[in-house]
Amino acid sequence: MIRDLIAKLSKDLPVLIAGPTASGKSALALAIAEAQGGVIVNADASQIYDCWRVLTARPSTEEEARAPHLLYGHVAYDAPYSTGHWLQEVTPLLGGPRPIIVGGTGLYFSALTEGLADIPATPPDIRALADTLDVAAMLADLDPETISRIDSANRARVQRAWEVQQATGQPLAHWQDQTRPPVLKAGSFTGIVMESPKEWLTPRIEARFDQMLKGGALDEARAMQDRFDPALPACRAIGAAEAMAVLRGEIDHDTAVERATIATRQYAKRQRTWFRARMADWHRISSPDLVAT
């Protein structure tokens, strides 16, 4: 099936592959790169950081040796990084070797194919204040239109909306309505969404985090132990807090796997909701069928 899928792809168009965590999207990207050439470009907000490879399921060094990979692990754990930064970095890559852009961060894909508002930077004092507030307090300050457009269960998205409103005096929805034209317009790329049923995906998520803990994630967490700050986006990667808790002796291995699996399953649900709403016209590929081939 993978061979048939790849044969139908235009070699002249960028390929965008979105899917929930553990859906097999990275394997598909690598198969396309090996069959047709091209550069694999990261579109996952957790995989940009240099502190996590195993914990965020970044491509292994062996996989990176099989095809060029860009925008993986290139940002320091405490460096500011936004969707705007990613869009600035990915745009020049569209003029080089055919990019295969793969990841699970829906906002990255939407910024690339729908456009991104030119929002002023957030002052450090407002960001520092936001870091001390809980999600409910920030949501209480937001306008209904903005709330309807963001994932209110995602702290990073809520905090970003709150910071924008506090810094500019205008709600995030206002800035989104001033969006610039997209870098990639409809028809100028091939969009693929991995369809991953919950009953198929959940066992894969559980098995993968178990393997992460046994295969190097605890070593990564140990290296970050003295620098770990839950307020930093890098330290909010799913599984990071659980790995730290194991190191501190607060929970055991099985509890860590259980908690991380629940968090990942919830995140995958939000990813599927985003992909259905924002990528309705992209090609749908069944993860179970693709992985089985």
HUCOR-V671306 format. One line per field, one symbol per residue. phi: phi as a letter, one per 40 degrees, with the letter a starting at -180 (. if undefined). burial: I if it has 16 or more other C-alpha atoms within 10 Angstrom, else O. A space follows every 10 residues. Layout:
phi: ???
burial: ???
This chain:
phi: .ccccccccc ccbdbbbbac dgcgccccdc cccccbghbc bcbbcccccc cbbccbfcdc ccccccacbb gbfbbcdbcc abdccccccc dccccbddcb cbibcdcccc ccbbhbcccd cccdcccccd cccccccccc cccdccdcbb cccbdccccc cccccccbgb cddcccccdc dccbcdgbab bbbccbddcc cdcccccccd ccccbhcccc ccccdcbcbd ccdcccddgc ccccccccgc bcdccccccc cccccccccc cccccccbbc cccbbcddcc ccc
burial: OOOOOIOOOO OOIIIIIIII IIIIIIOIII IIIOOOIIII IIIIIIIIIO IIIIIIIIIO OOOOOOIIII IIIOIOIIOO IOIIOIIOOI OOOIOOOIII IIIIIIIIII IIIIIIIOOO OOOOOOIOOI OOOOIOOIIO OIIOOIIOOO IIOOIIIIII IIIIIIIOOO IIIOIIOOOO OOIIOOOOII IIIIIIOOOO IIOIIIOIII OIIOOOIIII IIOIOOOIOO OOIIIIIIII IIIIIIIOOO OOIOOIIOII IIOIIOIIII IIOIIOOOIO OIOOIOIIOI OOO
